């Protein structure tokens, strides 16, 4: 009984899976006049062996084997909840991208302000001047140039709160407070992170191997990673597409499959390694227009996310990430290598 070779199994030679880590010696006996029964048995078992090899390949192949994933966009948001700046490259320090969420607008009690409380924050435009200083612009007001972290001498310290975290920050001059108050129409102040190693805000317990890695004024983690394919899949389900800016990512990747990032545990971008620690729960801020601050009457895209990206009461989009070392450089166009994957994918709609 002659045996036809299956596409997954080469007769009489080793079969390697696509990542080359598992080699199985799959040898099938040729039928001889005295081995007809054995040949028939081999014919029956060959599909099962082939299926086993295929399952092994599916379980061990690199998540991004079909395409090359690369960095498409990089964003920093110098003032939390105000507009971001698209950049071509950015250095990393112990708090994440340099200048990302290093400034914070707070109410008189020191509680952080966001578009949830003041949608006009979406209209505060941030930019960088030639010296690398952050400049704020708002319709009807003169531009405001902010001092860099550590640039002020003898500045007062304020106690501020970001969600459940309390930390010390450096006050900016009264002129900055007056500018922000005029822009938002309510009394507020602007603060900046303490310089260098002085700023301390530990990551949530159990995340980050290096205790020197902290967060600035982001919600929890230093980075948010999103993919173009996942946004395209979300927009396919929406009547009116939304922008990636609704989700305020730091790193946007191209070349992945929709929501492939759910499976990634560690990625390398050049010499920088990021641990993707958890899917990012999304709030009503995603329903605000990122340019005007106007809120979607139908609560999109959050309402649609809850139909297929929900666990309990939360909807998720993007991956929160932590850098493994307090230095590095990421550029647009850099290749992304998936170094580790999660053994247990998220079970949605649970």
N, C-alpha and C positions, 0 to 999 in steps of 0.2 A: 504494500500500500504506500505509494509515494506521498511524501508530506510536502505541501507547499509552504514556503516560509511566510510567517506573519510579519507585517511591517514593523512591529515592535520587537521582534526577536530574530536575530541573525543566526542561521544554522551553523553549529559547530564552532562559533567564536564568541568571545566575550561581548556582552551588551552593556554599554555605558549609558547612564542617565545623563540628561543635558548639563548638569553641573559637575559631572566627572567625579563625584564623591562615592559612588556606589557602583561596583562592577560585579555583575552576576554572570557566572559561567553557565550559559544555557546551551546544552548540547542535546540534540535530538537524534535518536538512533535511526539510521537508514533501514528500511525494511529489507530483510533477507528471506529467502524461502523458509528458513527455520524460525524467523522472528515475526511472522505475520501478526500473531496475537499481540506481541509487544508494539508493533507498529500501529495497530488499531488503537491500543490503549494510549499510545503517544498522541495520535490524532485527536483523541477525546480530551486529553489533558492540556494540549497545547494552547487552546483558547484561554483556559484558566490561567496558565502561566503568563500568557501575553497580557491578560487583564491585570494580573498582579504587578507586572513590570510597569504597565501604564499608570496604575494607581500610585506606585512608588514614585514615578516621574512627576505626577501631578502634585504629590505631597512635598517633594523636595526641590522642584525647579525654582529658580529665582523668580520672585514676584514680578519683576520688571523685565523678564527675559525677552519679551516680544518687541519691546521698543526701548529706545534710549530716552531716559528721563533727564531733563535739564532744567535749570533755573530760567524762568521766563520773565519774572518781575521781582523787584525788591522794593519794600516800602518801610519807611520809618514814620512814626507819629510823635513828633517831639513833645507836643502838649496832649495829654490824655484826653480823648474824646473830641479833639479838633481835627481838622483835615490833615491828611498825610502828605508825604513827599515821596515820589517815585525816584529811585536812585539807580545808578548802574553798578555800583559796588559799595560794600560797607564793611568796616572792621568790627570785630566783636571784642567786647571787654567782659568783665565779670557779671554785668547786668544785662547782657544781650547785645543787640546792635547799638553802636555808639549813637547817642542822642535820642534813642527811641524811648518815649514815655519818660523823659527826664524832668519834665515840667508838669505841674498839676494845678488846676484851678479848684479852690476849696471855698466853702461857705464860711461865715464868721465862726462857726464851731469847729472848723478844720476838717469837715467831712468832704470827701471828694465830689466834684460836680461831673456830670456826664450828660449826654444828649437825652437821656431818659428824664432828667430833671429840667434841662435847659436845651431844647432843640436848636437854638441859635448857635450853639457851639459848632455845629456843622458848617456855619458860615465864616468861622474864623480860619483864615488861610494861613498855613505855615510855609515858610521857604527858608533857604540858607543864603546868606550873603557871601561875598568873596572870601571873607575871613572865617567862614564856617559858623557864624553866629545864627541863631534862629531869629527870624523876623516874622511878626504877626501882622496880618492885614485884615481889616474889616471895613465894609462899606460905610463911608461917612467919617472915618477916623484916620488920623495919620498913622503910618506904620510904626510898630513898636519893636525895637531891637533888644533881645534878651541877653543878659550876661551868661556866659557858659558856666557849667558846674565848676566850682572852685575858683572862679574869677573874681568874686567879690571879696572884699576885706572886711572882717568884723561884722558880717551880716547876722541878724538875729535868727534864732532857730524857732520853728513852730512845730507843734505836735499835730500830725495829720493822720487821717484814717482812710484806708482803701479797703472797702468791704470789712472783713474782720481784723485786718492788720493795722496796728498803730506803729508809727515810726516818726523819727525826727526829719525835718526838711529845713531848707534855708529860705528865708523870706526874700522876696525881691523888693526893689525900691518902691515907695508909695506911688510913683508915677505908673508903674506897671499895674498895681492894684486898681488905680483909677481908670486905666485904659480898659481892663477886663470888666470892670463894673459898668462902664458906659456901653460896652459891646453887648453885654447880657442883660442889662437893665435891672440888675439886682446887686447887692453888695457881695463882692467876692474878693479873693486874694489869689496871687500866683506864687507858687513856691517851686524850688528846684531841688534835686537830690543833693545830699551832702557830697563833698568832693572825695574822689578816690575810694579808699577802703572804709571811709567813715560811714557811708550809707549801708545800712543793714536792714534787710528784709528777707528772711529765710524763705526758701521754697516750702510748699506744703510738705508736711512730714512724710518721709518715705520716698521723696523724689530728689534726684540729683546726688551723685556720688561725691562730688567735691563741695565741701561746706562753704568754699569761697564764692561759689556760684549763687547769686542772689537775684531777686527781681527788683526792678525799679518801681514804676507806678502802674505796671500792667495789672490786669485782673488777678492772675495767679502765676503765670509762667512767662519766661522771657520771649518766647517765639510762638507764632501761629503759622502753620504750614497749610496751604490749600493747593488744589490742583485745578487746572483749566477744565479737565474732563468732568470733574464732579460738578463744577458750576454749569457746564453745558447740559449735564443730565438733569440738574435741578431746573434749569430754564426750559428744558423740553417739556416739563410738567406745568409750567406757568403760562398764563395768558399773556402777561407782560414780563419780559425778561428783566433780570436785575443785574447789577454790576458786581464785580468782585469786591468793589469798595464797600458794599453793604456788609461785608464780613471782616474788613480791616486786617488782612493778613500781612505778615512780614515777608514771607517767601511764597511765591506762586510758581508752581512747577508745570511744565508741559511734557507730554509724551506718556503719561500714565493712563490707565483705564479708569473709568468712573469709580470713585470711592475705593480705589486700590490702596490708598493710603491708610485705610482702616487696618490693613494687615501688617503694616510696617512697624517695626520696633526701633531700629537704628538705621539712620542713613548717613552717608558720607558725602559731603560737598567739598571737593578738594581735600584740604587737610582738616576741615571742620567736621566733627561728628555730632549729630543731633539725636537725642533719644526722644522719640515720639511717645509721650507718656500717657496721653489719654485723648479721646475725642473731645472736641470743644463744645460745651453746651451753649446754645444760642439764646439770646434774650430779645426783648422787644426792640432793642436798638437796631437790629437788622431790618426792621420795618420802616426806618426813617430814611428818606432820600439822603444819600451821602453828600449832596451838594447844597440842597435847600433846607434840609432838616424837616421837611413835611412828612407826616406819618401816613403810611398806606392805610386806607379805610378798610381794606380787606385783610390787613395784618400779614401781607405777603412780604417776603417769602416764608416767614415763620410758619404760617398755617399749612403750607404745602409740605415743608420739612417734617412737620409732625405726622404726616400721613405715611411716611416711609423711612424716616430717620429718627425714630423716637425710642427712648428707653424710659419707662415710667412716664413722668410728666415732662421730661426734657427732650428737646430736639437738638440734633448735633450736626455741625458742619465744620470741617477742618480738624487739624490735629495740633494740640498744644505740645510744645517741644522745649527741651532743655539742652544746652550745649555742654559737652563733656569737659572742655577746657576753656579758660578765661581769655582766650586770644584766638585770632584767626581772621581770615578775609574771605568773603563770598562775593562772587561777581555774576552778573547776568550772563547766561550761556554756560556756566559751569555744569559739568555732568554730575548727576546724582546716582550714587550706588547704594542699593538696598543691602545692608550688611546683616540685618537680622529681622525676623518676622515674628508676629505673635502666634503662639501655638493655638490659642482659643480666640477666634474672631468674635466680634461683638454680635449679640443676638438682638436684632432690631425689632421694634414693636412689641417689646416684652413688658 
